[in-house]
Amino acid sequence: MEELWGRSLAAASGDQIAAAWAAVRARAVAPVLQLAVWACMAMSVVLVLEVAYMSLVSLVAIKLLRRLPERRYKWEPIAVGSGGVDDEEAVGAAACGPEAFPLVLVQIPMYNEKEVYKLSIGAACALTWPPDRIIIQVLDDSTDPVIKDLVELECKDLARKNINIKYEIRGNRKGYKAGALKKGMEHTYAQQCDFVAIFDADFQPESDFLLKTIPFLVHNPKIALVQTRWEFVNYDVCLMTRIQKMSLDYHFKVEQESGSSMHAFFGFNGTAGVWRLSAINEAGGWKDRTTVEDMDLAVRASLKGWLFLYVGDIRVKSELPSTFKTYRYQQHRWTCGAANLFRKMAKEIVKSKGVSVWKKLHLLYSFFFVRRVIAPLLTFLFYCIVIPLSVMVPEVSIPVWGMVYIPTAITIMNAIRNPRSLHLMPLWILFENVMSMHRMRAALTGLLETMYVNEWVVTEKVGDHVKDKLEVPLLEPLKPTECVERIYIPELVVAFYLLVCASYDFVLGAKHYYLFIYLQAFAFVVLGFGFAGTSTPCS
């Protein structure tokens, strides 16, 4: 009898707990969660419309109407002598007449770039241009004295070969890359130049890069920037680099192309581009107030009425981050800096004079609000928080069009521009959802200007070691000595949350979302234990 009485009490207390939870859930949790659902639905609609607009513009403008840069703007080759740019005829052409070669500055900012400094400097010195009309400027912020000596010796060796190369250092790293570029422009020889080409330390332009880009600037005085496309030498090293290539290819093919075609504006990518020096000066020069000095300069130049041109047919070799840790730092810098720039420039954009309402609207709504705020917030909030939590709150309903149709449409529009990577799209979705956690945190950091708003960690490079990395497996196992370094607690915490939600839905729920949630939990576990990318950049 006592045992039966105990069981009855336990059952009664269990029913009371369940009833109490149901009441709290219905009165407090469900309304808040339903509100979050509709907020995510609204953001999803805004995002899918923006993606559809950019995709349509890029497809129609380039694929159907063939609005190529050469058709929209005047482009004529700069005359060179039959013997090449270093013969007497070419040098003479550089001194007189409309076909004269302008004076070009090539800036290469670097910081402890032991693995790649020779590649970028060598590629810059090999650019086809009259030797007396080009200046190679190496801006070395290295703190490692050994690396600094190596870079300086390389520059001196090239200078002895009659190459006009300048090795510049400064006493501190104030402003990071923006500070180095600004300091480099203060030299008298730099101010005498007409145009400045910028390459990060891992970028290797082809020898005809200037011959293809400079004519756009020479013949179209309103163009401030010619941006070219990135090409990746290590995209096939591991699964993570392949997924990065998919995202960046979409960025160039869709975002940059549509911005160039419709608005003559897009965010400067910080490298592999050529600027008109007068446009930089008129916009106020380089500023180090955010970690996206390139985007900062682009927005300010656009408000001054300058036009930008993206030329996707010109490609520059570069390197993708091959470790998950490095990639996380890079994405934090890009996302946080863009959101922080939005906070700093919103009023300036609204108050700017001589700028059309259409351009202001494009900058504030499309360029900043949708792409730099909504996009990083929505993905993690909706797919990794709201949907999993909704399985425990049956009173909350999520429209099928918001949970299935919209993400499917966005995925299809991405797949159209990445047809060769169609088989990787499911993995791309899972990986991007994991990275959305870091992007959301970075966006909030930038908007709220918290502690890490100006955190700058230089992306580590591999350089020639890429050739030795082609056999790296898609998921490289951990080594015992690396276990602690390659375990990421935030990813594992989210993975545990997703596993709890998926298991609840599988056992007690009725929404049958558990398959998607389990897959997403698996992705968080894989990245949480460091099973992505290579072990170390140069091992």
N, C-alpha and C positions, 0 to 999 in steps of 0.2 A: 504493500500500500504506500509506504513512504517513497519507494522508487517511482511508482506511478504518479504520486503527487508531485514529485520533483520534475518529472518530465512534463507534466501539465503546466507547472509554473514556468518552466523554460520555454515551452511553446507559446504560452501567453505573453511572456516578456518579449520573445522574438517577434510576435505579431504586433505588439505595441511599438517596438523599435521601428519595424517596417512601416507601420501606419504613421508614426511621427516623421520619419524620413520622407514619406510620400507627401505629407502636408507641407513640410519645409520646402521640398522640391517644387511643389506646385505653386506655392505662394512667393518664394524668394528666388530660387535658382532658375526655374524655367523662364520667368519674364526677362531676367537679365541675359540669360543665354539666347533667348529668342531675339532680343534686341541686338545682340552681337551677331546673330545670323543675318539679320536684315542689313546691318551695317556692312557685313562682308559681301552680301548680295549687291549692294549699291556699289561698293568698290570693285567688285568683279565686273559689273556692267561697264563702269568707267574704263577699266583696264582692257577689256576685250574690244571695246570700241576704238581705243587708242591703237591697239595692236592691229586691228583690222584696217584702220586708216593708213598706218605706216606700211603694212604689207601691200595694200592695194596701190598706194602711190609708188612704191619701189618696183612693183611688178609692171604697172602700166607705163611708168615713166621710162624704164630701162628696157624691159622685155618687149613691150608692144609699140610704144611711141619712139623708142630708140633715142631718147633724149640724152645722148652721151655728152660728156663734158666738152669734147671737141666741136659739137654741134651748137651747144648753148653759148660758148665763149670762144673768142678768137684764139687760135693756137697756130703759130708758125714757128718752125724750127729756127734756132739761132744759127746763123751762117758760121761754118767752120771751114778752115782751109783743107785742102785735099790731103795734107800730110798729118791731120789730127789737130787737136786743140793747142798743142804746144809748139806749132810751127809759126813762122814769122807772119804768115797771112792772118791766122787766127788772132795772134797777139795784136796785130794792127787793127783788126776789126773791133777788138775790145776797147780801143782808144777813141773811136769816132763813129758817128753815124747812128741811125736808129737800130742797127743790128748789133751794136756793141754789147759785149758781155758785161753784165752788171757785176759788181763786187759782192761776193757771197761769203758769209760767215757760217761755218759749220760748228755747232756747239755739241760737245759730248760730255754731259755731266756724269760723274761716276763716284762711287763710294766703296772702297775695298773690293774692287772687281777683279780679283786675281785671275779668275777663270776666263774672262771674256774681254779684258781690256785690249788685247792685241787684235781681236776680231773686229771690234768696232772702229778702232783707230786705223787699222789697215784698210778697212772698207772705205772709210772717209777719205783717206789719202789716195785711194784709187779712183775717186770720182773724176769723170771726164769733164774738165773745165780748164781754161787757161791758168797756168800756175801763178801768174801775177794777179789773178782776179778771184782767188779763193784763199780763205784763211781757215785753217783747222784749229779750233780752240778746245783743248782738253781741260775741263773743269774738275779738278781732282780734290774731293773732300775726304779722301781716305785718312783714317786714323791709325792704320797699321803702317808703321814706318817702312817695313820691308816691301809691302805692296806699293806704297808711294814712291819708293826708289825705283822699283821696276817700271812703273808708268813713266816716271821722269826720264829714265834711261831710254825707253822706247821712243819717246818724243825727241830726245836729243839725237838719237840714231837716225830718225827720219829727217830731222832738220839738216843733218850733214849731207843728206841726199837731195838738198835744195827743195825740200817741201816746206811750204810756209805754215808751220805748225807752232802753236803757242801752248805752253804748259802753265796753267794758272792754278794757284792754291790760295787759300784764305786762312785766317787765324782761327776761325770757329765755323761751326756748321749751322749758324743761325738761319732759320728759314728753310733749311734742308735744300731740296732741289731748286725751289723758287729763289732762295737766297743765292745759290751758286750761279744761276742764270742771270740774276740781276747784277751780281758783282761782275760777271763776265761782260755784260753790256756796258759797263762803266769805262772800259778801256777805250782810248782814243781810236785805235784801229777798228774796234767793233762799231763805233758810232759812224764811221765812214762807210760802212757797208750798206748795200741796198736791201738785201734779203738775208734771212738767217734760217738755216736748216738745223733741226734739232733731232738728235738720235740718242736714245738711251744706250747704255754700255753693251747691251746684248743685241743691238740692231745692226744689221749688215746690209746697207743699200747696194743695189747694183751700180755699176760704173756709170750708166746713163741716167741715173736718177735725176740729177739737176737738169740735164738736157730735156727731160720729159716734163718736169714740173715748173721750172722757171719761166718758160714761154707764157704760161697762163697768167703769171703775175706781170710780166713785161708788157703784154698786149692788152691787159684788162686792169686799168689803174684802180678800180674799186674793189678788187679782190684782195683780201688781207691774208688769207691762209689757203694753202693747198694741202689737204690731208690725203695720205695714201693708205693703202690697206696693209695690215700685218699678215705675214706668212710665218708658219711655225715649223722650226726645224726638228722639234722633239714631240710633235703631237701624237706619235705612235709609240711613245715610251711606255705608257701605261693607260689604264682605263680612264683615270682622272684627267689626264692631258687630252684625251680624245673628247671627253665631255666638255672640257674648257674650250676646245676648238669649235665645237658645235655652238656654244653660247656666243663666242666672239665672232664667228662667221655670221651669225644672225645679226649681231650688233652692227657689223659693217655693211652687210647686204641690205638690211632693212632700216635700221635707225639712222645711220649716217647717210645712206643713199636717199631716203625720203626727206631728211632734213635739208640736204644739199639741193634736191630737186625742187621742193616746194617753198622753202623759206630762206635758202642760201645761208643757212645757219645750222650748226651742230656743235657738240662739245669737242674741243680739240683733244686728241688722244694723248697729248704730252710728248709724242715722239713720232718719227717718220712723217714729219710735216715741214713745210716751208712757210715762214712768215715774212710779210713786208715790214721792214723795220719801222717805217713811219707809222704803221697801224699800231704796233706795240707801244710806241712812244705816245701816240695820241690817246690810247686807252689807259695810260697811266703806268705802263711797265709791269713787271712781275711783282706780285704781292704774295706774302707768305701767311695770310690770315687763315687759310684752310689748308688741307692736305691735297686739294685738287687745284693747284695753281694754274694748270692748263685750262680747266673749265672756267675758272675765274677770269682769266685773260680773255677767253673767247666770248663770254657774256658781255664784258665791258666793251670789247671791240665791236660787237654786234650793236650795242646801244649807241655807238658812234656812227652807225650807218655802214660799216664795212661788210662785205660779202665773203662767204666761205665757199670753198669748192672741194668736194670729195671726188677723188679719181681712183676708182676701185681696180682699174687695170694695172696700176703701178703697185707692186708688192715689195715689201721689205722683210727680209728674214729676221726672225726674232725667236725668243725662247719663252716657253710657258713654265710656270712654277710646277715642279715635279713632286713636291712634298705637300702633304695636306696642311701642315703647320704654316708653311710659307704662303700657300694659297689663302688660308684663313686671314692672315695678316694683310695680304693684298686686297682682298674683298672688303675688309674692315676699312682700310684707308680710302678706297674708292667710294664706298657707300656712305660712310660717315662724312667725308669731305663734301660730297655733293649735297647732302641734307643740310650740313652746316652752312654751305654757301647759299642755299635757298633762304635760310634764316637771315643771313647777313645782307642779301641783295634784294629781297622782296620789295622793301620800301623804295630802294633806289630804282628798281625797274618801274614801279608805279609812277614815281615822280619824274622819271627821265623825260626830257623834252626832245622834240624832233623825231620821236619814235611812234610809229603807227599803233593804234589800239590792237590791231591784229597781231603784230609782233609781240606786244606786251602780253597778250592773252596766250600766245603760243609759248612764250618763255615761262610764265607763271603757272599756267595750267598743265600744258602738255609736257614741256621739257622738265620742269621741276616737280610739280605736285603729283602728277600721275606716275612718272617714271622713277623719280627719286624718293617719293614718300609712300604712295599707295602700293606700288609694286613690291618693295621689300617688306612692308607691313602685312599685306594681305596673305601672301603665300603661307607664312608660318602661322599666323593667327587663325586662319580658316582651316587649312588642311591638317595642321598638326595640333591645334588646340580645340577649336570649336567642334569640328566633326567628330573627333574621338570622344569628347566629353558628352556630346549629344546622345550617345548610345546609353548613357546612364540616366538620361532625362527624357523619357518617352513623350512628355508633353511638348517637346520642342520638335518642330518640323522644319526640314531643309528642302526647299524646292529642288526638284530633279534638274531643272535647267541651270541652276546655279552650281550644283555639285557635280554634274556630269557634262552637260552640253557646253558650258562656257570653257572649262579647262580642256575639253576635247577640241574645241575650236581653236584655242590658243596653241595647243600641241600640233594640230594639223598645219596651222600657219607657220609654225617653226619648222615642221618637217618638210614643207614645200621648199624652203630655202636651204634645207640640208638633206637632199634626197639620198646621198651616199651614206648617211648615218641613220637611216630610218630604223635599222635593227637595234640601234642604241637608245631610241627614244624612251622606252620604259625605264632604263637605268638613268637616263638624263633627268627624267621627272623625279625619281627618288632622290638622286644626288642633289638636285636643285632645292628640293624641299628641306633637306638637311642643311644646306648652306643658307636657306632663308632664315634660319634661327640667328645666324651671325649677322646677316644683312639687316634684319629687323633691329637687333640690338645696336648695330652701328648707326642705322638711321635715327633711332631714338637718341643715341649719344650725340649725333650731330645737331638734331633739332633742339635738344635741351642743353647742349654745351656742357656735358658732364666731364668727369675727370680725364677720360681718354680721348677727348675730341681731337687733339692734335698729335695723337700717337703716330709715329712714322717708323715703320720697320722696313728696311730696304729688302726687296725681293732677291733672294739668293739665286745665283746663276750657276749653270753647269759648264757651259761653253763646249769645248772640244770633248769633254767627257760624255756628251750626248751620244757620240759614236759607240761608246762602250755600254750604253744603257738600253739598246734596242731589244735585248733579250729579257728585260725585266718583266715578270709576270703581271697580269692585270691586277691581281690582288696579292701583294707580297706579304708573306707571313712575318710575324714579329720575331726578333732575336731576343734572347733572355736579357741582354744588357740594355735593350731599348724599351722594355715593357713600360717602365714608369714614364719615360719621355713621350711615348706614343699612346698614352691613354688620355682621353679627353672626357672629363667628368660631365660637362654640360650635355654632350651628346648621349651619354649613358643614362643620365637622369631623364631626359626626354624619352629615350627608348623604354625605360621602365614604365613611365606613364602611359605610353602607347600600348605596351604589352598588357597592362592592367585593363585598359579600356577595351582592347581587342578581345581579351579573355572573357570579360564581363558580357560583351555582346555575343560571343560565341555560346556561352553557357546560359545566360539569363535574358539577354537582349532580344529584340525583335526587328532590328533595323538591318541586320546582315551587312554591316560595314567592315566586319572583322578581317576579311581577306585583304582589303586595302590597308587597314591599320597595321596588320601583321607585317605586310611588306614594308611599310614605312618604318616600323620598329626595327626590322632587320637591317634596313639601310642605316639607321642611327647606331645600331650595335656595331656594324662593320666599320663605320668611320670613327666611332667612339673608341674602338680598340686599335685604331691606326692601320686597318687593312686597306689602305688606299694610297696611291702614289708610290714613290720610291722611299727608301729608308732615310737616306741623307742625300743632299744635293751632289756631293762630290765623293762619295765613298766608293 
